[in-house]
Amino acid sequence: MDRGRAAEVILAFIMLAAGGILLGGAYSFAKQKKPILAIIALAVTGLACVLVAYWRIQMG
């Protein structure tokens, strides 16, 4: 694996971690009875990050 590809995979793992943090934030918001729109926004953004990261890791 060359340096460029390695950097892409590293960024994918960082994105995976960020997605997990966002999903955890959505769970926390749900437990605290925050507005539903904020929960949905965090959950969708976190899920998108996780899915894109998973796809990029599979391609690498």
Protein Blocks (a to p, Z undefined) as FASTA:
>chain_A
ZZklmmmmmmmmmmmmmmmmmmmmmmmmmmnopafklmmmmmmmmmmmmmmmmmmmmmZZ
